[in-house]
Structures are given as structure tokens and as C-alpha cells.
Amino acid sequence: MTYVIVHALAPIFVIMLLGFYAGKAKMVDNQNVSLLNIFVMDFALPAALFSATVQTPWVGIVEQTPLILVLVLSMWIAYAGIYFICTNVFKKSPQDAAVLTLTVSLPNYAALGLPILGSVLGEGPGTSLSVAVSIACGSVLMTPFCLLILEREKARAAGGEQKSSVAMLPVLMWRSVTKPIVWGPLLGVVLSALGIHMPEMLLSTIKPLGLAATAAALFLTGLILSARQLKINSAVIVASITKLLIQPFIAWGIVLALGLHGSLAITSILMIALAAGFFGVVFGNRFGVQSPDAEATLLITSVLSIITLPLFISLTSGM
């Protein structure tokens, strides 16, 4: 088990450290990562995830339903709890609370999902499919809540016509679906459901792009972290503990309640046990919302996951 843990984590944090060093040493502009972000989120990862889903039989995708249920419930419960605490206990603005909440509730599936599951469960279409499903769940069913709050507060600040939150939700859901990192794997799912097989030449053509996805995503995460300033306070501590410990144990409870076992149970728990993702911070920057607490949580959970991920890998090894 020690070998599995080291084998899973070493490449991840070495590549993240390289990105962190490149940013700190000013080898790469860590204040403007839009170009690398576009490559990772709009090209490399969509290509990898499309290849995974389109080559998976439809029955295999249907078998991911329990995983979807565990992920969505775990993310929604964490989202509701943290947002309530941020707005009612720490008295944060809705925008700041939304950015921090999304950072906590949405794990870093894109950068950490493939290497962790690949090392623990073995690389293959099934592993890639689980990551694709996870990213799609987070993008379609989580990010619209943050975007809704940011759009709503932006409209209020501008003094323009204010639509109700319910009226805005379908529009925001559509915006999420139109992103390549969402429609890429979804297109693969649709083609798989229809029994349409992609030409081998096409799959071979996009394969190199997909192979670059994991390394580029990890490097990007390290680069983003290099631009953050660590400011620890009560909100950051609560957010970090929720992400690293409370949310994974919520997922564990749901897994037990559903009676899941084997690789499906391990995948469900480990995907939620990943460090915080950077979607919240990216969306906040896009709307001019700076959240030092979200940035600190992103950095702290990325570092402390070196401890918590081996813990959950060990705990789930007998499932």
C-alpha cells in the first residue's frame, strides 16, 4: 500500500511543484494564466475525456449512476453548509461566499482525478470515464450555483433589470454545458448511447492532445497556487477541514447508505477526498471578485492533501 500511495502522489506533487516554481521564479507569468488555462480546459482535457467516454459501451456509462449520486449529494451538502456558515457566521458578501463555497465543494477532479485513480485502481477506459463523469457533474450541477450568485450580484450592482434566481438558472446551466470540458465528455456519452463508433484514425489523431492533459492541468494548478498569498483565519480553517475531512466522510456515509463496494465505492470516496479545485477562484477573477480565503483554502488543501489522500487511500483499500 505504501508503494501505491507514493506512486499515486509523487508525480502529482512533483509536477505541481514545477508549476509553483515556474511561477515564483517568474519563468511563467502566474498573474495571467489564461492561455494555459484555455489549452487545458478547452482542448487537452476535453480531448482526453471525449476519448474515454466515446470508447466506453453505454452499459458502462449507466453503471456510473451510483457514482454520480454520491458525488452530487456530497458536493451539494458541502455547498449548502459552507455557504450558510460564510454568510451567517463569517458575514461574508454573497460573491465572496459563493467563490469560497465553490472552491470547497468542488474537488480538483481535472488535475488530480486521473493520476490518483489511475495509480490506485489502474489506468483504463473505466478510470477515465469516472473522471469524465466527475468533471461533468461538477461543471453542470455545481458551477451554475456560483455563477448564478455572481451574475445576480453583478446585476444588482449595475442597477439594471434583476431576474429571479430561478429564472437565471437555466441560462447558467446552458453556459456550463457549452464549455468544451463539459460537452466533450457529454458528446462521447451521446455517441456511445447511439452506438456510433469513432474512426480509429480520429482517436489516434487526438490521443497526443489527451496525453498532455494531466501534466498540463497539474502544472497549471501549481502555477495558480504560486500567485496566492497565504492568510489563515477562522473561515480558511473551517473551509479546509470541511474539504479535506468532513466532505469525504459525507461521501463515505452515502456510500455505506447505498451499499456500494469495490472500485465504485473507492472511486466515489477518493474523488471527493481530492483537494479543492480552482474553478471558484477562476470564476471570481472573471467577475472581479477577489477571495483571499478561497485562495488560501486552495493552497492549504493542495498541500495537506499529501497527508489526507494517503489516509483515505489506506482506509478504502479493503472495500
Secondary structure, DSSP 8 states (H G I E B T S, - for coil): -HHHHHHHHHHHHHHHHHHHHHHHTTSS-TT--HHHHHHIIIIIHHHHHHHHHHTS-HHHHHTTHHHHHHHHHHHHHHHHHHHHHHHHTS---HHHHHHHHHHHHSB-IIIIIHHHHHHHH-SSHHHHHHHHHHHHHHHHHTHHHHHHHHHHHHHHHHT-----HHHHHHHHHHHHHTSHHHHHHHHHHHHHHTT----HHHHHHHHHHHHTHHHHHHHHHHHHHHT------HHHHHHHHIIIIIHHHHHHHHHHHHT--HHHHHHHHHHHTS-B-SHHHHHHHHTT---HHHHHHHHHHHHHHHHHHHHHHHHTTT-
